[in-house]
Amino acid sequence: MGKRKSTAKPAPKKRMDKLDTVFSCPFCGHGSSVECRIDMKNLIGEANCRICQESFSTTVNALSEAIDIYSEWIDECERVNHLEDDGDA
């Protein structure tokens, strides 16, 4: 006589935390003032600061998130600042 097979419980699904959609402004420094929006119809992502009215827009794809737009904005700011530093030397 064999034992009955035990019913295996399925592994619990890992819950993904939501990514932020509001960030701090690199120009005025206010926390939670930059809001990122994605327009999938036109494939455009925009980041706007509510305080200093600075904005940035870029092209997006189906996998883009708000953090990607903000990161591109920060990278572009660093690239421009680096080019200005090289021009002064």
Secondary structure, DSSP 4 states (H G I P E B T S, - for coil): -PPPPPPPPPPPPPPPPPPP-EE--TTT--TT-EEEEEETTTTEEEEEETTT--EEEEE--TT--HHHHHHHHHHHHHHHHHHHHHHH-
